[in-house]
Structures are given as C-alpha cells and as structure tokens.
Amino acid sequence: MKERNCLILTQYRNEGQYNDFIGKFYHFPATEKKSYLKQFENLPIEIVYYEPDKKGSGEFYGYGIIKKPPFEDKREIGYYFVEISEYKPFAKPVFFKNDKGQILEKLFNTKYYNYNNAVRRITPELLDALCLDGRIQLNFKADAHLIKVLGEQLIGSEKVGILELVKNAIDAGASYCRVRIEKIKGIAPVDADEYEFGDFDGPVIVIEDDGAGMNREIIENGWLRPASTIKTNVKEKLKEERRRAEASGKLGAYNTLIDQLKRENKGRIPLGEKGVGRFATHRLGRNLIIKSKPIDSTYEYVLKINWDSFDEVSDVTIDLDSIGVELTRQVPSRDYGTTGSGTQIIVYGGREGFEWDEKKIRDINKSILRLNSPNPNPSKIKTSFRAFVDCPQIPDLDDKEVFESFTPNFSLEALVSRSGVLEEYTLKFSPPKSVPLTEETWTDKNYDLKASSPYWRDENGNIRNPVCGGFYIHLDSWYRRAPWIDGPDAGEMKKYLDEYGGISIYRDDIIIFPAESGTKNDWLDLSKRHIKQGFRISYYNIIGNIEIEQSENMDLVDKTNREGMIENLAFNDLSVLAETIIQNILETRYIAKRDEYTDLTKGLIRDPKALSSIAKQNGLILDGIQKNYPIEEDPWRILHQLGETVDERKGGLVNIDSSIRNLKKSIDLIEEVQERMAEHAGFGIAAAVSIHEITKITANFYNGISQLLKTGQADRIQLEDLKSTSASLKSELKRLSPLRAIRNENRREFNIVQSVKYAQGVFSRKMKQEGIEFEFDLNDDFQVYARYSTLNQILGNLFDNSIYWILASGKKPRKIKVDINSNHRTLIFSDTGTGVDGAMKPYLFQPGYSMKIPPSGLGLYICKAYMHSMGGDIHETTNRERLPNFEGAQFTIEFDRVPESKEQA
C-alpha cells in the first residue's frame, strides 16, 4: 500500500487574519527563522485542522487534502499559500485531551508531536481516528467511468437510446423529430453526396428537432448534470398539489394548474423523470456534438464531448467533474424553421461491440412509428408531434404499420374511472365480408371491474379502490387464421402480432411501455391462461393501448432503463383491471363468435350422444340400401363411386358398414372418456374446499406436536386439543368420500334434503368464517332415485360459486338460500352475490366460459352434464320464479323426469 503523508495544520476559526480561508487555502511562514515549506514536498497530503486551546477551544475540527505544491504570497514576503481541496468538516469536533486529561498527540503521535510547530506530521492511524470520532461529513463521488456504466448498462439497446433522445425532443415542445442514420457498414453504401454528415466517421446517428433549444444554463445545470431535478421538480409539485386538492375537495384548482402547465409546454407535461437520457449518446457512439439554439439567441451553442476520455482505464481514480467538455458558439449551421429554435445531436464513430445492421434500423423505425398512440383517448386533444427515421442506405423504410391495413375482428374502447369502474365501453364485432356473420355492437355503463376478483378485498373484506388512477383502453383483436386474416400481407400481419402483439402503455400520447415488454413478462397472465386452455385469447391476438396521464397517474413510474415499469401496487392494480377487461368483456364474445363461426361453417357436432345417434341412423340407412336397393342396376347412380362392377359395389358397401360400426364404437369411447373427465374435474373442484380445511387442520396438528417435542411435557389440555384436531382431520377425510361420483356407482333412493345438508356441511366452516348465512326449510322434501355423489357434486359446485361471488361483491347481508318445491320437484339455489353477467348468459353452461379469476369454466358445465345423465336439468331461474330479496345468481334444478324410486326407473 502506498505510504500516506499526513499533517496537522494549526488554524484558529475565529481569531486570525486568514481564518476565512479554512478549507480553501492555508497560509504559513517559510523564513530563515521558521519554515514549513519542506512539510509540503511529498504530495498528496492529508491534513486535519487543529485549533489550539490558548485562544481557541483546543479541538480538531476538519479534514482536507493537498494535491498541489505551495505558491508564494506576493504581498507578504517569506510566506506561502497551499490549496486545500475536498474539505470535510467534523460534525462533532474532537477535544485535544481524553477523559483523563491526557493529550491525544502525546499518547498516539509521540514521534512527531511538538506543540510549538503549527505544521507537524501525524500518523495516519491517529488522523483516521480523529476523523471517525469527529463524525467526518463525507460526500458521494462520481467516477468518470460512471458514464460508461450508465451508457452501456442503463440504456439497454440502441433502440432504447434513440427513443430516449426522441422523448427529450417531445419535452422540448418540438413538433417533429428526425432520426437520421448514415454510413452503416454492412449495408450497401450510396453516393457520397447523399450523405448529409459525410465528414464524420460512421456510423452517424443524428437526432434533430425544432424544440425550445438549450442555453448555457440548461446545458450546464441540466444536460451535464445527471438525474437533474429540472423535470422531476415539476412532477413532485404536481403530486403535492394533487394530494392537497383531493384532501380539500378542490380538484378544480388542480385542473387549472394542469391546464396552465400544458399551455407553457405546448399542450404537454414533461415526460422525463430520471435525467439519464443523455447517457444514450454514449451508447450510440464514441463522439458527440450537440448544436442547440434558443429562440432568443442569434447563434447556436455547440457542445463537444469525446466519450473515450471518460472510459480510459487508469490506476488513479478520476472524478467525473474533473474531465472538461468544450462549449462554444457559432453562426447557426442549419435552418431552424418557423420556431427559430431547436437542437441537433450528432453521434458518430460507433462503439465496439454494438454493431448496426439493416434489421436493427428497421426495428428502430417500427418503434418510432409506434411512439405515438395509434388510438388515443377521443376525449383528449391529440398532440401534433411526429417522429420519423431517415436512412439513405435503406430507402424503403415503412411509413405505416402493417396492422393498419387489417380491420380488427373485435375493437373495444373503454374509459375506466379512478375507482375501477368502466364508466362506458363499446365492443364492436366486424367480421370480414367472407365470413357469414353479421356485425354486432355491445355497450354498457358503470361496470365495476373489481366485483369479480378477490384481489380488491382487504383483510377486513372491504373492497378498496385502485391506486393506479383512471385510464382509457383500446383493444383490437384478430383470429389468427383465414378468412379472418387474409390476403397477400397476411403472413406479415401474423409476424407483426408475434413480435409486437400485446398492450402498450402511453403517457400523454407517448409510449412508455412497449407491448413486447409486457408480453415477455406475461404482465396480464394471458400466456399462462392460454397454455392451460388454448382456446383463450393471448397477446398475439391483440394490439392495444392504455392511455394514462402525468397529471392523473402519478404512481405509475417507468423503470430507469426504460424497458418496463416499476412493479409497484399501482402497476399491479392496472394489470388486474386490464386483465379483467380482457377476460370479462372481450374474451367471452371472442370465444363465442369463434365457436359460432365454427359451428356455422363446419356443421360441427360436439355432443357425443348426438354423434352416436347420427352414426346409428347412417347404419340403418346403409342396411336399407343393402336390403332394398337394386345394387346391380343402380338406377339412381348413387353407388357408381364405389365401383363399376356389382362385386366392387357390394364390397364398398361392406367397407362403409364396417367403418360406421367402428365410428360408433369410437364415439362410445369418446363419451366414456368425457364422462370420466367430467367426473375427475367435478371431484377436483369439490375436493378443493376439504383439502383447504385439511391443510389448516394438519398445520394445527403439526404445531401441537412440535410444542410437545420442544417442551417435553404434555398436559391434559394439550392432549385434548390434539385429539380434537385428529377427529377434525378424520371427519374431513370421511367427508371427501361421498364427493366422488364414480360412473359405475349404483343408483339408490335418497331425499334431496340429505344431499343439501351434506353439501352445505362441506362449506360450513368457510361460510361461518366469512359470515355467510344459510336459509333452508328442512320440512319440504322429496325423494329421487339417482347417484347420491353426483348430486353432491352439483350442489357443491353451486355452493362454491355462490361463496366466491358473494365475497367478490363486497355486499351485505351475505346469504345463500335453497328453496325446495316438492310439488314441482324443483330446487332453487340463490345467493346475494353479483349475479350472472349479461355477457355470460348465452354461454353459461358451456365449457371454458368463466369470469372467475383464475377461470376454469367447468363447474356449471359439469352440473349440466350430471343433471342430464340422471334425466334432469339445470338452468338460470326465470324472472317470474326468482326468490325475492336475493339479487345474486339463482339456478333452478329440475327433477320432474328423475325417477322417484327404483320401481319407476
């Protein structure tokens, strides 16, 4: 380790001619009588200030470094000055004696201590001890290498870097921003006169705008100051003003402030937050020239930076502020247009390891095209800003996006309030002309997006409001096959959906969260759901945008690296709201229309029973042909495709007959598999509740055993608790048995009340915990001859659904009622939950349709299948038959065709 040179400098703080030089310069004699000049020969020198007790307080009070040699005092002969840098005062000056009255220097600096010397050496150990005991005030320092770290690691790609610089143009109030890319190796060159910046080493990237421009103050205190608060101060002021306005109920005053701020910034609020966009220029090239002209200046400012000087590797630390950059002025080098102001950033020389090619430039062009919102909030004024890419080596860059040529199959626009309610939405279905379906439009108002998800319930069961703020959302979606996407550009469209499908977030009409960032991280859980159930919608079916505002959505913050958003509570709230919109509004009809088209065009029959019946009918028809039709003559020419001879025709009929018989067997197998799948799915849904209870019981049992093992003692109360816990576990396991509907289970006679009591018992603990009341008249009853466990699963599914939607609604009272009518042999199951959503009614009992989160879409489908298997039915209760005071869902189960006894079966 290099030897440290350390000195004590004696200096009074209040008495003396040069006390105002403390921390800046030290004045000392260098005469024949007394000279300290040699003490300052070996640089650098660390110093600690000391004030003697003779006229002062006897304290060590500060630290500094001497890096330059002394210089002569021109006014006082025989004296010198030495410059002090990096001065750091002590928060608590250190007295020169310890608690025992012993002088510290005599104890720990005996080799150099001489009280009569105003300048004397001190050991590094004592200097460090004095600094620490004095609570030295330190500061953060930025190394020059920080520019390289931030430029290459904070700015994730050349695309991100260019977008950051374009956003700076937006903040400057520009109406346009041109991105010019020239002299790219690996791409066919053009004539020299086609290059505008041919004098610079390639690659050359130019970002040019007609914004407000920068003067010396903005360049020095804004652009050259990383993470400056010039823009963030505006944001913090807005946050504070918003909080005050909400607290006082005076949002009108806040809106006035926003309007004023927008007028001052050409209708916008500054986008920048981190003050790190300038590091993008380091990522893009080794050299930088900035030319900027404010409107009131007759010349342009020119800032030149060689980034290599910040990247040099050295054994000596180099402070960021120790490297100078050149600022000068010159006559305007370009036409600044009608505004008379603007900024031009020229980055050139490239950077090793970051190569440019045609694919990267086309990708940047696509990102620039997507910079402005494709479908902004129609109630807001659209900004006039336009950005574009210009590259003479690639003359055919796209000037619009491919999806603009394809009418979306579905288009949804919706406005979400701060409280998470869809104030109004419109969903349009626009099939291509080749699709035999008609256009449709669905609208609704005041749709509460929070009602269907337990995510919004706090620990007390109350439904909270989102913290993300209100927003506008527009979604376009396509089916990814012909005829929905068709034509010569169909392949390009599907490729675009693969790369850029999803939902982008725009703040004040400018992109801050590209769709591909969210798709990669599955921020809406669409990929997860699509993998489990392939019929559901995914990102590559959607091109959408969410519109937020600086003034309204302040807690939604983009990451410093500009490749996503900070995943705080506000972002999570936004993602849940967007997912709910897709699932409850768009996806339901998206699936239904696809199924409708499939049924219409292919005549697809999904019911195995219907397929079996058709196969049977075909078999009878074939048998009739063989017995009654003159095969030899074939007068109607219906058998000629089987062959020309009689033997060929007869042989063909035998093959067809065999195929139909095999088809019927295959259909029977499919039906058997379907029943088994329904059985397993139903058992899984019903068992989930008991498994949840078993988990809690097992945990209690484990904790009890652990406590006994830990203490080594067992009292009667603890043993009784363990016995009770074991009994509960046994009860829950026993409860699972009747839930399993085994296909070969024998039918038996039982009363409906028995099954209702059993199913309610499965959920009794959950209902008691959530404060859900159960109304049920035991006196009205009737008997059925069926599988007991099958009805248990049906009722279990209904209890499970009701509990979910009662809790999701957040309403009180919380009630479930089962009403049995023995005269009509019906059972009505009702609750006080959210009710059946209008969009779900046509598809209520079809598999895959659900508004639960996460969705399954199997519960009611299983109920329907089981009721059909026993000869009954289940449907939504009609308005005329609904039970009063139960505004939630109501279902009627009909047993009029289910046998009452074995004799009737």
N, C-alpha and C positions, 0 to 999 in steps of 0.2 A: 504494500500500500504506500502511496506517495506520502512523503513527510508533510505534515501540516505546520504552517507558520502562524503563530497566534500572538497577539499583543493586547495589552491593556492601555487604553487611551484615557488619560485623566481630563475631565471636562466638566466644569460647573454648568448646571442647567439654567440658573437664574442670574448668576453673577459672572461677569467676564465679557470681554469685547466681542468674542466670536461664538457665544452660546446659541445664536440663531442659525449657525452653520451645522448644528448637530444632525447627523445622518446624511450630510451632504459633503462637507469638507472638514478637515482637521488642520489647525494652524499650530506649528511647532518651531522651536529655535534650531538653528544649525550654525552656531558661532564657535569661536575658539573656546569660549568659556563653557558652553553647553550645546551639544549637538546630538540630535536623534536621527540624523539622516541615514546612518547605516542600518537602523532598525527596519527601514522600508526597502531594503535591497531585494529580498527574496519574495517575489510575487507568485501567486496571490497570497494575501494575508487576511486572516480572520481576526476581527477585533471585538472587544467588549468595552463599553463605556463605563467609566467609574467616576463618581462624584465624591471627592474627599469629605471627611467629616469636619474639617477645620472651618469651612464656610458653607458647607452643604450638609446633606443628610447621610453621607457615608454609604452610598448604595451603588451597586452595579445595575444599570438600567436599560441597556440596549446592545444590539449586535449588528455588525456590518461586515462588508468585505472590501478590501482594497485591491483593485485589479490593475491600476495604472501607477507609474512612478510619480514621486512628488514633483512639484514645479515651484519655481522661486516666486516669492512675494515681491512684486515690483515696487511696492510702496514702502515696505519696511525691510531694510537690508538685514541679512542674516536670518531671515525667517522663510519658511516654506509652507505650501499647502499640499495636502494629499486628498484625493477624491474618495469619498465613501459611497459605496453602492449597496443596493439590496438591504437597506437599513430596516431592522425589525425591532421595535421597542418591546420591553418586557411588560406584560400585563401586571406583574407584581414584582417591583424592584427587590433585589436581594441585598440585605444588610451585610456590611463587610465583616461582621463578627457573628459567631454562632451563639446558641443559647447560653453557653458557658462563658461568654465574653472573650473567646479566643478569636484572633484574626484569621480569617479563612486562608489568606495567602501564606501566612506563616506555617499553617498546617499542611497545605496541599501544593504550595508553589515556592518551596524553600530555596530552590536552586536559583530562581530569578527575582525573588522578592526584594525590592528596595523602595521603601516608602518615598524617598526623595526623588525618584525618577518618575516624571509624568508619563513617559512612554516606557513600558517594560514588558518583557516576554511573559507568557503564561502558558502552562501546559495545556494541550488540547483537552485532557480529561477534565481539568478544572473549568475551562471555558464551556465545555458541554454541560457540566453540572450546573453552572451559573445560569445558562440559557434555559435549562429544563426547570430549575427551581424558580426562575423568573417568569415562567409560563410564556416563553417567546411566542410572538404573534407571527405565524407562518402564512404563506400565500400559495395558492395553486400556481404552477408554472406550466406553460405550454411549450413542448419541444417542437422544433421546426419540422421534425418527422411526422408530427400530428397531421399535417396537410396530406401526406401520402396515405396515412392510415385511413383518414376520413374519406379521401377521394376514391380510394380503391375498394374500401370495405363498406363504408356507409352508403355510397352510391352503388347499388347492386349491379348495374349494367349501363351500357352506353345509352340504351333507350330511356332508362330512368333518368340519367343525367341530362339528356336533351329535354325531356318533359319538364324537369325542374327549371331549366332555364326559360322554357316557354312560359311556365307559370309566373316567373318573375316579370315577363312582359305583360301578363294579364294584370298583375299587381300594380304595374306602372301605368295602367289605364290605356294600354295600346289597343288599337282597333284591328291590328294584324300582327302576325309574327311569321317571318320567313325563315325556314331552316334550309340552308344551302350546304350541300355536301359535294366536295370536289377531290380530284386527284387520288382516287382509291386504287391501290394496287390490286391486281387480280381481276379487275373489271376493265373491259376494253376501253382504252383511252380515246379522247376526242381531240379535235384540233385545238391547238394552244389558245386561239382567240376565243374559244368557247368557255374557257376558264375565266372567271371574274377575279380570282385570287391566285393566279398562276405564279406569282412571285414567292409564295410561301411553300415550304416543304409539305408534301401530303402525308397523311390525309388532312384535308382542311374542312373544318366544320364552322359554319357561320350562323349565328342566331341574331336576327335583325328585327327591330320593332319601331313603332312610332309613338312610344310611350312618353312619359314625362321627362325622361333623361335623369342624369345624376350630376350634381355639382360636387365641389371638393369636399364639402361637409358630409354628404351622403356616401361618397366613395370612401372617405377616411373612417367615418364613425359607423357606417352601415355595411358596405360591401367588404371592407377589410377587417371587420370585427365579427368573427364567427359567433353565431347564435345571438346576434344583437337584438335588442328589445324594440326596435323601431316599429315592427309589425305586431309583435306579441303584446305590447302595451295596449294596442287597440283592442285586442281580444280580451285581455284581462279587464279592461274598462267596461266592455260590453257585458261580461259575466257579472260584474259587480252591479251594473245598472239594472240588469235583468232581475237579479236577486232582490234588489230594493223595490223594483216595480211590482214584482209578484207579492212581496210582503205587504206593500201599501195598497195593493189593488189598483195601481195606476199604470197599466200596461200601455196606455195611450201615449204617455210621455216617453216611454222607452221606444215605441214605434216611431215617434218623431225624431229621436236621436238616430235611429237606424236610417231613416229617410235622409237626414242631413249628411250622415256619413257616406251614403251611396251617392248623393249629389256631388260630394267632394272627390269621389273616386270613380266618376263616370258610371254610376249605377252599380258598382261592385263594392264588396268589402275585401280587404287584402286576404289572399289565400295563404301566404307564407306563415309558418309557425316556428320552425326550428332555426332559420337563418343559416342553413347549411347548403343551400343550392349552389353557392359559388364553388364548392368542392367538386361539383360536377365537371367544371372546366379542367381540373387536374386529371380526372378520369379520362377525359376525351383527348388530351394531348399534352405535350411537354412544354408548349409555349402558348402564351395568352396575350392578346391585345384587346383592350376594351376602349371603344370610342363612344362617347356619350355627350349629348348636347341638351341642356335645359332650354326651355322656350325663351328665357330672358338673356341668353348668352349669345354673343356674336361669334364665338369659337367653340370648338369641341374639346373636351377633356380626353386625354389619351393615357391610359394606364397600361404598363407593360410588365409582365411577370414571366420569369424563366423558372418553371416549377422544379427544374433539376437542382437549383440551388437550395431547395428545401429538402431534397431527397438524398443529399450527399451523406455517405457513411463516414463517421468520424469517432475517434475515441473521446473527444471532448464534446460535452453537451452544448447544443446550440439552441438558444431560446428563439421562439417563434418571432418575437418582436425585434430580434437583433438583425434580421435579414431585411434589408431595404428593398422596396419596389419603386419603380420610376413613374411619377405622374407629371405630365406636361400638358401643353395645349397647342392647338394648331388650327388653321383655317379649316372649316368643315370639308370633309373629304367626300361627302355624298349629299344628295338632295334629301332634305328632311321633310319634304312634302308639306301638306297644309297645316300640320301641327307645329312645324318648326322645331321639333324635338324628337328624341329617340335615342336608342342605344344599339350598338353593333358589337357583338362579341365574336372575335376571331380566335379559334383554337387550331393549332397546327403542329405538325411534327410527329403526331401519333404517339403511341405508347407501347412498349414491348409487352407482348402477352395479350394485348387487346386488339385483335385484328378485325378489319372491316371486310364485309363481302356483300354481294347483292341481296342475299336472303335477309341479312340484318337490316339493310336500308329499307327493304320493302316492309319488314316488320315495324320499323320505326314509323314509316309512312302510315301504316294501318293504325298505329297508336295515336298519331297526330289526328287522323280522321276521326278517331273516337274521343278526342279530347273534349269536344262539346257534346252536350247531351243530345241524343237523337230524338228524344221525345220529352221535352221539358214540360214542367207544370204549365198547363194552358192558362192558369190564372195569374202567372207571373210574366213580366216583360222579359223576352229573350234577349240576351246580350248580343252585340254585333261583332264580337271578337271572332277572328278567323285565323287559323294557323295552317300552314302548308309546307310540304317538303319539295325542294327543287334540287335535282341531281342531273347534270348534263350527260353523265355516263349511263343513266337509266331513264330514257325519255318517256317510257310508257308507264310511269307510276300511276296507280289508281287515284282517281279523284272522287270516288264514292265507294261505299262498301257494298259487297255483293248482296247482302240480305235486303237491301233497299229495292231490289227487283222482284222479290218474292213476297206476295201478300201473306201475312200470317194467318194460320188456320184459326187461331184464337188471339184476341187482343183484349187485354184487361187494363183499365186505368182506374186508380182508386186514390182517395185522399184520406189519410189516417190522422186523427187528432192526437193531441198530446196525451190524452187519456187512453189511447189504444183502441179507439172506436173508428170503424170505417164510416166516415161521415156520408160518403156516397161512393158507389162503384158501378162501373159499366163493363160487362163482359160481352164481347161480340164473337160470334162464330161465323167465319167466312170461308166456306169450302170452295175449292176450285170448281170451275164450270164442269169439269169432267166427273165430279163427284155428285151422285144423285141424292144430295141432301140440301135442304133449304137453309138460308141464313137465319140466324137467331140472335137475339139480344136479351141479356138478363141484367136487371138493375136492382139495387137495394140501397137503403139508407140506414144509418145508425146501427151497424152490425158490430157487436162487441167482439173483438178478436181475442179477448182474454178469457171469455167464458168457457172455452173448450180445453183449457190446459191448466193443470195444477201448478205449472211454473209460476203463476202470478200470485199464488196464495202464500201469505206469510205464515209464521209459526202459530199465529192465533186463528188461522183460517180465513183471514180477511184478504180481499183481492186488492193488490197495490197497483198503482199506475206506472207505466214505463217511465224511465228517466232519459230515454233517447230523444224525446221530443217528437213532434208531428212530422210527417213526411208525405211526399207524393210518390206513387209507384206506377210504373208502366211495364207490362209484360206482354211480349209477343211470343207465341209458341207454335211449333210445327210438328207434324208427324213426319218422321224421317224416312219416308218411302214414297214411291209413286202411287197414285197420282197427286199426292199432297205436295210433294216437292218434285217438280218435273221440268223437263226442258234441257237445253244444251249446257246450262250452268248449274244443273242440279248437283253434280259432283263437287263443284267448287263451293256451293252453299253448304253441303254437308261437312265439307272440310273446315269451312269457317265456323260452323257450330261446334265441331270437335275442338278447335283451338280457342275460340273466343266465346263459346256459349256460357250462359250464366247471367248473373245480375251485377251490373256495375253500380257504384255509388258516385253521385255527382254532388259537389257542394257549390252552390251558386252557379250552376250550369257547367262546371268544370270537373272533369273526372279526378277522383282522389283514390278510388278503389276499383281497379280493373276487374272485370268479371273473372278472368283466368286466375287471379289471386284467390278469390273466394272458392272457385271450383276446385283448385288444387288442394285447399284445406277443408273442403266439404263444409262450408260455414253454415249451410242450411240443412245438413243431414240428408240431402236428396240422393247422393250416391249410395249412402248406407241403406236407405229405404229401397232404392232401385235394385241393389244387389240382392236383397231379400225377396223382393217382389218385382219381377221385371216389367210388369205392366204399368208401373207407376212412372210419373214424369221425372226427368232428370235434367241436369244443367244443359246437356247437349240438345235439348228440345227447346231451349229458351234463349231469347235475347231480351234483356230487361234492364231497366234503370230505376234507381231510387234517388229522389231529389231531396237533398237537405239544404239548410241554410246556415251560414255563420251565425246569424243573429238568433236562431231558434234551436239549433242542435249543437250546443257548445261542448257537451260531454263526449261527442263523437270525434275522436282525435286520430289522425293518420300517423303511422309509425315514422320514426326518423328516417329510416331507409326508404320510405315512400313505396314500400311493397306490401301494403296491407294497412289494417287499422288496429289500434291498441284494443285488445280484447278485454275491455272493462265491462261494467254492468250495463252501461248504455249500449255498447255494441251487442252484447248478448240479448238485450231486450229487442233491439232492432232485428236481429236474426230470427228470434222466435216469432215476432209479428209477421215478418216476411214469409217465413215457413208456413205459418197458419193461413195466410192469404193464398199461397200456392195450393196448399192441401185442401182447404175448405171451399175456396171459391173456384179456382182454376182446374185443379186436378180432377175433381168429381165429374165435371162435364167433359173434360178432356178424355177420360176413360170411357164415359158413357157414349160419346159420339163415335169414338173408335169402335166400340162394340156394336153400336147401331149400324155403322157402315159395314162392318164385317158380316153381321147377320144379313144385311140387305143384299150384299153383292155375292156372297158365297153360299147363302142358304144354310149356314152352319147351325146344326142342332147339337146343343151341349148336353141335354138330358139323356143319360144312358138308357133310361126306360123308353123314351121316345125313339131312340135309335134302334133298340131291340124290337119295338113294335113294327117299325118300318122294315127291318130285316125279315121279320116273320111274314109281313104282308107280301114282300117280294118273293119269299119262298112259296107262298100259296099261289101267287100268280104264275110262277115258273112251273109248279106242279100242274096247274090247269092247262098250261100250254102243252106240256108233255102228254097229257091225257086226252085233250080235246081238240088240239090244233093239228091240221094236216101238214105234218113236217115235210113229207115227201114233195107235195106241190108248193108249199109256202106261198099261197096266193097273195098275201099282203107284203111279201118281201121283207119280213121282219127278222128273218134268220140268215139272210144271204151273207152277212159279215162273218158268220161262223164257218162258212164253207160252201162249196158248190154241190157236193155230194150229200146224200142222205146220212151216210155214216159220219161225215165231218160235222153235220149239223147236230146229230144226236150226241156225238162226243162233246161238242161245245156246250150243249145244254147240261150234260153231266158235270162238266167242269164248273159251270156257273152255279149249279145247285150245290156242289161241294164248297165253293167259295162263300156262298151265302150262309151255309151251315157253320163254316169256320168263323165268318164275320159275327154271327150271333154268339158263338162261344167267346170270341174276343170281347164283345160288348158286355157279356155277363161277367167276364173277368174284370173289365174296367169298372163296372158297377160295384163289384165286390171290393175292389181297391178303394173306390171313392167312399164307400161306407166305412171301411177301416180307417181311412184318413180322417173322415169326419169324427169317428169315434175317438181317435187319438187326440185330435185338436180340441174336441169338447172336453175330454178328460184333463188335458193340459190347462185349459182356461180355468176350469172349476178347481183344479188342484192347487192353483197358484195361491189362493187365499189360505188354504190349510197349510201349505208349505211356509207361507209368511208367518203364520202363528207358530208352527213347529220351530222355525228359526229362533223366534223370541223365547219360546219355552226352553229350547236347548241351551240358549245363552244363559238363561237364569239358572238352569241345572248346572252348567259348567262353572258359573261364578260361585254357586254354593259349594260345589266340590272343592274348588280352588281355595276357598276360605277355610274349609275344614283341614285341608292339607297344610295350609300355611300356619294355622294356629295350633294344629294337633289336638284340638278339643272339639267335642261335639255335644251341644246341649240339646234338650228335648225340642225346643222351638225350631232350631235349625233342621233337625231330622224331620220334623213335621212338615216344614217348608219343602224339603227335598221330596218327601212322599207326595205332597200335593202337586209339585211340579211334574213328577213322574206320572201321576194319574192324568194330568192335563195332556202330556205327550201321548199317552196311551189312547186317550179319548180322541185326539186329533188324527192319529193313525187309523183308528177304527172308523172315523168319520169319512176318510178317503175311500173306503171300500165301496159303499153304495154309489159313489160318483161315477164309477167306471161302467159305461154302457157297453157290455160285451154283446157282440152280434148274435151269438148263439145262446144268450141268456133267455131262459124260459119266461114267457108272459105269465102274469099272475094277477089276481084280483086285489086291488087296494083302493083306499079312499084318497081323494085329491088332497084333503086336509093333511093327511100323513106326509105327503111329499112336500107340501108348502112348509110345514113345520120343520122338516128335515133341512130343506134348502136355506130357510131363514136361520137355522141353527149354525150352519157353516159360516154365515156372515154376521152372527150376533155380536161377536167381540168387536169387529170393525165398526158396526153400526152404533154400538154403545160408545165406543171411543170417539166417534165423530158426531155424536148427539143426534142420530137419525131415529125417529120414532117409527114404529111399525103398527099399522092398523089391520086387523084381520078378525073376521067373525067365524069362530070355530063351529057354530051351530048349523050353518048352511053347508052341505057337503053332498057329494055323490061318488059313486064307485065306477072304476074303469078296469078293463082287462087289458093290460099292456106291460111293457118292461118298466119296472119301478125306477131303475137307474137312469133310463132315458129321460123321463120327466124330471128327475132330479137335476140333470144337466141343463135342461131347458130353463127351469126356474132359477138355477144357479147363474146362468148367463144373464138373465133379466135382473137379478139382484146386483150382479157385478156392474152392469151398465148403469143402473139407477144410482148406485153409490157414487160412481165416477162422475156422472153429470150433475148430481146434487151438489157435490163438493166443488165442481167446476163453476157452478152458477154463483156460488157465494151467497145465495139467498137463504133466508129463514122464514118460516119453520122448515125443517128438514124432515120429510115424511115419505114413507112408502106404504101403499095400501094395496091389498089383494082382496078383490071382491068376487065371491063365488055365487053363481046363479044356478041352482040345482034344477030349476025348471027348464032352462035352455041349455043346460050342460056346458056352460061357458065359465071362463075365469078372466077377469080384467086385472092387469098388473099396471099400477100407476105410481107416479112419483112427482116431486115438486122441483125437478131439475130444470135444465134449459129447454127441454122439448126437442122434437125432431126438426133439424134444419130443413128448410124448404128445398134446398138443392139436393138433399139426400133422399127425399120421399120416393122418387121413382126407382131408386136402386137400393132400397133399404135392406132387402133380403138377398142381395146378390153378393157373391164373394168379392173381396177386395175393396169394397166401399166402406170407408170409416172416417170419422172426424176425431177419433181419439188420438192422443199423442203419447206414445207411438201408436200408429194404427195397426190393426190386424185385419178387420173386415171379415171375420169368420163367425163371430158369436151369433148374430141373428140368422146368418146363412145356415148354421148348424141347427138352430132352433127350428127353422122352417123344414129342413131335411128330416129331422127327427119326428116332427108332427106329421109330416106326410107318410113316414114309414109306419106310424101307428094308425093312420087313417084320419087324422085330424088336420087342423090348420092353425096358423097364427098370422095376424095382420094388425096393422095400426088401427086402434079403436076409432070408429067414425065419430064425427062431431056430435051426432044425436045421442050416442051411447056413452060419451065421456063422463067420467065421475067428476062431480063438482069439487072446486077448491084444490084441484091438483093440475097445475098449469104445465107440468112437465110432460114427459113421454107417457103414453098409455098404449098397451097392447092387449088384444083380445085373443085368448086361446080357445078354440072350439073343439069340443069333444063329442058333438052330436053324432058323428059317424064312428066314434071309437066304441068298441063293444063294452057293455057294462059287466058282462060275466063271460065265463068260459063257454057256457052253453050258446051264447049269442055269436061267438066268434066263428 
